[in-house]
Amino acid sequence: MNRTWRDRMEVVLGNITHQETDAIVNAANESLLGGGGVDGAIHRAAGPRLLAECRIVGGCPTGEARITGAYELPCRHVIHTVGPVYQGGNSDEEELLASCYTESLALAEQHGLRTISFPSISTGVFGYPIAEASRVALETVRDYLQASAAIDQVCFVCFSQDDFRTYQETLASM
């Protein structure tokens, strides 16, 4: 039975470090050496071996993605992607944000991973407005899933009730 893109996407309220998908996505900074928000939480939960591997990886430019082990996390891998800092919407932010999702999914596919969990990339300290970011995220993932059957399930994990509601409303409007 062919599952539609809608059957393969879900939005949940929770903590991404508790996800048992094949991979979780880290909303990282370019150094990949940890930080605040999602990035800090993932590094703390994974333990010091994640930081050691990230030092070897050597960073990641905005809009790209890198993969590491997950160590103490319940998932198998962490895909690190660097979202854009929001500067009003006139500095290619939408294209860079979409690239974060596309590159992460492509990397998961290349490594044979079938399930992946995303946080809300760039909406914390990077300042991307949640309504716009959720639209970019959900539309980009929808388009990827329509073009590829390699990914079985994509979970958008929202940490706050407000973000959860926004993602649900955006998904319902698609």
N, C-alpha and C positions, 0 to 999 in steps of 0.2 A: 504494500500500500504506500503510495506517495504521500508524504507529509508536506503540507504547505509551509511557507515561511512563517506564517502565524503560529502554526503548531510547534515550531522549533524555537520560538522566542518566548521568554517570560520575564516578568518584572517582579522582584521580591524585595521585601524590607528585611534587612539583615546586615551581617558583618561579613565582608568578603573573605576574611581570613578563616572563616568556618566552612567555606564552600568545598564540596568534595568532587567538583568537576575535574576533568583531566588537567585543566589549566585555569589559573586566575590571572587577571591582568592587573598590573601595578601601574597606577598613574604616577610615573616617576619624574624625576628631574634629569637633566642631561648627564649628570655624573653617574647616575644609578647607585649612588652610595648612601641612599636613605635620605629622609627628610621628615616632614610633618604629614599629617593627614593619613590618607590611604598608604602612601609610601612608607611612612614610619611604622604604621601598624603592621604592614606585611613584613618589614625587616625584623621587627621585634618578635613576631609570631614564628617566623622561619628560623630564627637563630643566627649566630655569627657566621655560619658557613655560607649563607646567602650573600652577605657582604663580601666575603672572600672571593666568591665566584664573580660577583659584580665588578670587583677590582680587576679581574682578569679580562672580563668582557670589554672594559675600557670606555664605557659611556654610550650614549645614544642620542643622535640628533632629533630635534622636534619633528614629529610626524612619522618617525620610524619605530621599529620594535626589535627587541632582543629577547632571547629565551634562556632561562636558567633552570636549575633544579628547584624544588620547593622545600626541601629539607624537613623542618618540623611541622610544616603545614599539611593539612589533610589532602590537598591536591597533589598532582604529580609534577607540575611545572608552574613557573611564574613567567609570564610574558610581560616584559617591561616596555612601556611606551611613553613617550613624552608629548604631552598635549601642549597646545599653544597658550601663551599668556594672552588673555583677552585685552585688546587695545582699541575697542570700539567697533570692531567688525570690518575694518578696512585694511587689514594687514594679512590677508590670506588665512585668517583664523579658521574659517569654515573648511577650507580645503585641507589644512593641516590636521584639524580635528577628525575629519572624515578619514584621512590617511592613517591616523592612529588605529581606528577600528579595522580598516581594510588590511593594513600590514599585520595586525595582531591575528586576524582570522587566517590570513595567508600563511603566517608562521605556524599557527596551530595545524593547519592542513598539511604543510610540509613535514611536520613531525608526527603525522598520523593521529593527532588528537581529535576527539569527536565532540567533546563538551567543553565549554569555556564560560567563565563568569567575568563580567566587566563591572567596574565601578563607574561612577559618573565622572569621566575624564575632563579635567580642566575647570571644573565648577567650584573647586575649593579656593585655595589661595591664588590660583591662576585667574580667577574672576570671570569665567565664562558664564553668561546668564543661563540658568538651568533650563528654561523653556526652549531656548535656541539650541543648547547643547543636547537636550534629549531628542529633539527633532533630527539633528545631524546624526546622532548615534543610532537611533532606531531606523531611519531611512537608509543609512549606509549599510547596516547589518542586514536589513531586509533585502537590499539589492544584492549583497554578497550571497545570501542564502538562496535567492532566486536563480543565481548563476551557478551555484555549486551545491552538490548534495553531500559533500565531504564532512560537513559539520552537522551533527545530530541535534545539538541543543545549545542555545545561547541564553545565558541568564544575566539580566541587568540587576545588580545588587545595590539597592539604595540604602544608605545609612540613616537618613532622616525621613520622617513621615512626609514632610513637604516635598522632598525629591521623589519619593515613592509615588505620591499622588500625581506629581507632574509627569513622570514617566508613564504611569497608567493612563492618564488622559491623553498623552501624545500617542501612545500605542492604540488606544481606542479610536482615535481620529484618523488612523491610517487605513 
